[in-house]
Amino acid sequence: MSNDLGKTAPLLETQSLSLSIAGRKICTELSLRVPAGQCLGILGQNGTGKTTLLHTLMNLRSPDSGDIILGDKPLKTWDPKSLAQQLGILFQNTHDIMPATVLETALIGRHPHLADWQWETKTDLALAQQALEEVGIAELANREIASLSGGERQRLAIATLLTQEPRLFLLDEPGNHLDIAFALRSLQLLRAHIERRQCALIMATHDINLAARYCEQILLLYGEGKFALGRCADVLTAQNLSRAYDCEIREFEIEKGRSVFFPA
Amino acid sequence: MIQRRHIVLLLSLLALTLVSFLISFSSGSASLGFGEVISQLFAPEPGLEQQILYELRIPRSIAAFVTGAMLAMSGVIMQVLLRNPLADPYILGISGGSAVAALSAILLGFSGLWISNAAFIGALLAIFIVFGLAQSGRNWTATRLLLTGVVMSAGWGAIINVLLTTSANNSVYSMLFWLMGDLSQSRAGIFNTAFLVIAFALLMYYARALNVLSRGDMQAAALGVNVSRLRLLLYLASSVLTACAVSIAGTIGFVGLVIPHMLRLLGARDHRFLIPSAFLLGGSFLMIADSFARTVIAPTQLPVGVVTAIIGVPVFLIILRHSSNRLRE
């Protein structure tokens, strides 16, 4: 993993970002940079505002103060359609009430790339089919989404995001409903994708070890606006984590330079 | 994505529409065969039959088609907006408001166009009240709107009952016909027809965005849809469509609830197909129902709203059963 934080132009940057929800502070004066080809993990206890922070980075809500810069201009100045070509998000929960097939759902990801009145082309269809293949549900393409298991739905949501082809992936609990093997596989997949395409990824997760494995940078939210931000090895320490989760967490080195964390 | 089954469905619906127009033109107290209808339409010598066709049958058929198309499209939009499969064009109390106004007009001795105008104004009033009440801060949520609408409907229902129980017998008869939906005096009119065309074009423009919106507001916003603007626009389009429909023919039930579901079960989920399909099927369904309404126990005419349910319930149940069998396979 590279050490060039801050050297290349970042894909996304926040400058003195302060954010609160319902009077509770999530972060104060947060300045982070996410360069192309890298992952940032957001960790913190339940209710510390990981999801709210992601939604703010997605321009779905406004910060109290500070700036968010995507590419070369402030996030606010992007028009919604171009923004959706740059930013894609995996939501924590999906509620599917209206019927649709798996393939139709994945194709929704092409919406920001199509002009008014334009129909999906063969290329769009191929992209969606490839994404379904990558997450291993290609054979479900014509199934009703109502008949999918929780894990299959999560894979479909990841496939929809891949079909969208954003430059910055925002993931809210990517491991939700997935077994250990598939959680790792999907992160590997996304990781390879962002390195190949020079995209970037920000994920909010409860899984410390998943974040430790795939992220260059970690933002650890302590609550009340305090946080630790830095390289993975610097932030993920037993001491920091115990403080963040208010519970004693121990570090076990399983091989040289790679640790796992468990509650004591 | 254009699929063969979509094309087949649309072409079948187009054929159904043409057949429904013919059925509608030929049925009535003076029965005409399909061949007679066609020859009379273009007959050089105007006779009684041609006069019946042009002055009675055709305007009534068009009124039925326009009303059905409006209700079905309005139902499609309401179900997406409220993300509730039980939503129909009347769920926010539009029918209640228009009924109170129309029944009051009947009670005061007005007839014809005055009742239509009263129904339209009542519907608009109901929309304004619901939106005004449901607003909290700058935006409204679907749940809040739905709750406000359902409660308002109950209120309108109470007023309707007061009007029904306190009116003289002969006006109660007209009131009941109006409430069940009746096309016997109906004319679509230029304004309604023009609005139907405009609304159709508008909905087709936003059809792909509707696909995204039906996956949820957050997902739609994340995919670049301006959700609050689109929702407002769709609520207005759906409400005005409903207001026009009730002003033409009273509160015809069933069409707006069931036609969208029927089409979804038949495989039209993509709104770029669902909207034109609803337009055609809603229109033809109401024309056929109206043909039955005026012939089943002729010369007495049934209110068309009764027939929509009598035909629609078994048809819908058959499609539902058929499609759930297919899903299980």
Interface residues (C-beta under 8 A of the other chain):
Chain A: M58 L60 P80 K81 S82 L83 A84 Q85 L87 G88 I89 F91 T94 H95 D96 I97 M98 P99 A100 T101 L103 E104 T105 L107 I108 G109 H111 P112 L114 D116 W117 W119 E120 D124 L125 E144 S147 Q164
Chain B: M1 I2 Q79 V80 R83 N84 P85 Y205 R208 A209 N211 V212 S214 R215 G216 M218 Q219 A221 A222 L223 G224 V225 N226 R264 R269 D270 R272 L327
